Amino acid sequence: MSKTITQDLSFLHLISGASLPVQLVMLLLLLASFISWWFIFRKLFTLRQEIKQTDEFESVFWRGSDLNALYQRAASARHAAGSMERIFEAGFREFTKYQSGIDIGPIMDSTRGAMRAVYQREMDRLESHLSFLATVGSVSPYVGLFGTVWGIMNAFRELSNVGQATIAHVAPGIAEALIATAMGLFAAIPAVIAYNRYASDTAQLATRYESFIEEVSNVLQRRVAKPRDMANFS
Amino acid sequence: MVRLPGNKNEPGKLRAALFALLVHAAFLALLVFGLNWKNEAPEAMSVDLWADLPQRPIKPVSPVAQVTSQPEPAKPQSRPQQKTQPQPQPVIKATPPPVRKPEIALKDKTEKPQPKEEVKKLEPVKKEVSKEEPAKKPVEKPASKEEVKKPELVKKEAPKTESIKKVEQKTEKKDDARQQAEAQKQDQQREQQMAAAKAAQARALGEIEKYKAMIQAKIRSRIIMPPDLPGNPAVEFMVTLLPGGDVLTVTLRKSSSYTAFDEAVERAIYLAKPLPLPPDPGLFNEFRNLNITVYYRE
């Protein structure tokens, strides 16, 4: 324990010895890093859950189970429903609102429109915070670099007052300044990796939803084509 | 409908925050430990340098020798006690003696090898020279002779009871003679080595003093003294040298309280490099960390 205290002191001393702009930069980077990690984990959980739910719903849907029962289930358990289930629910509700006897064109248009709207909202939810990760990933190295440059500038300015330049005079200043770069990179690297990963995941989900929308509208269109079924149904 | 999913993720948010905290704690620990390694490295180096010094051991070694040689004078005290034990035996004259005497014999055997080992262990260290040793050897020699004689006394008493012991004693006597001879030889060798080392040391000391004075003079000649300082301030610097006389670092040990004078001396130390060093690289350890005190007036 005593060891760690002395280590801590030296480390804290290095940070507290930095000039105010460098300290501000460090604080900013720490904040950015923390928030980006928070989003990284949140997105990780959300996307993992989303993919799982989509897989489950797709397998249930294509097993050929009753659309009505599926709709009932989706409507009752809306909190636990995945995006795909919600898209289906919105589309099917819109579809059932129309009574039989109306033209197939408007029915399908509005059904597809309803599904589109939910799809947009869901994508928006999935993509939320990704832009923050992208920003942190691209900007924080520069912010860290700014802190470092500022710190090194100070170190050299102090060096000019000393007269005799030794490594011992510059080293602490540079070490201090480099902490800012290290923090910037620490914030940026995971953010970039997470952004790329999550962007591709959401893109995959988006294509799945879009094709699902087309498929559902096809299935519903086939139902309209058989008015007798439709009559039983409503 | 849109906000519902947000509520659904509520537990995930907390968990995510916890994970984020964990990641940062790990990063901080990494930074802290990474820095610590750097702090410790120079310490380890300085220890190595000290261990290499040929002259330094002189003082540390001799106390060790004293400590180890003390037990030897102490043994005579314990032996008399052992001797007194056999004396009451005739009074009892029953079975006890055969039981006790083997014990004594055993003790002698076990004790004797120890002093020998001690002497051997000391030798390599003593070769490196010590001034106090000549005084010690006379003490040691008598001690070893006593050791050798006393067992014999015990043995003379022993024959009263068993003949088996006689055989053991004979072999012991032979061992003792060998030990004596060895000890004498070792003593002679040691004395020779010590004499040689002493001479070398004296020469080295003279050399070191000479070069230290030369270094002082060279630095002094480069000082541009600040004018009109009151009194005779002194400044002390610790100078770390590289082999070849280059100055690695100059650290202020004791300021003269006149920064102008301090700085003038520091500049002079850098100006004076390369500092004169003795041609014998073995002596460099004496110059690795030099304390240089400069007075304003001579």
Boltz contact constraints between the chains, C-beta under 6 A:
constraints:
  - contact:
      token1: [A, 7]
      token2: [B, 32]
      max_distance: 6.0
  - contact:
      token1: [A, 7]
      token2: [B, 36]
      max_distance: 6.0
  - contact:
      token1: [A, 11]
      token2: [B, 32]
      max_distance: 6.0
  - contact:
      token1: [A, 11]
      token2: [B, 35]
      max_distance: 6.0
  - contact:
      token1: [A, 34]
      token2: [B, 20]
      max_distance: 6.0
  - contact:
      token1: [A, 37]
      token2: [B, 20]
      max_distance: 6.0
  - contact:
      token1: [A, 37]
      token2: [B, 23]
      max_distance: 6.0
  - contact:
      token1: [A, 38]
      token2: [B, 16]
      max_distance: 6.0
  - contact:
      token1: [A, 38]
      token2: [B, 17]
      max_distance: 6.0
  - contact:
      token1: [A, 38]
      token2: [B, 20]
      max_distance: 6.0
  - contact:
      token1: [A, 41]
      token2: [B, 16]
      max_distance: 6.0
  - contact:
      token1: [A, 41]
      token2: [B, 19]
      max_distance: 6.0
  - contact:
      token1: [A, 41]
      token2: [B, 20]
      max_distance: 6.0
  - contact:
      token1: [A, 42]
      token2: [B, 12]
      max_distance: 6.0
  - contact:
      token1: [A, 42]
      token2: [B, 13]
      max_distance: 6.0
  - contact:
      token1: [A, 42]
      token2: [B, 16]
      max_distance: 6.0
  - contact:
      token1: [A, 45]
      token2: [B, 12]
      max_distance: 6.0
  - contact:
      token1: [A, 46]
      token2: [B, 9]
      max_distance: 6.0
  - contact:
      token1: [A, 79]
      token2: [B, 4]
      max_distance: 6.0
  - contact:
      token1: [A, 79]
      token2: [B, 8]
      max_distance: 6.0
  - contact:
      token1: [A, 121]
      token2: [B, 2]
      max_distance: 6.0
  - contact:
      token1: [A, 125]
      token2: [B, 5]
      max_distance: 6.0
  - contact:
      token1: [A, 186]
      token2: [B, 27]
      max_distance: 6.0
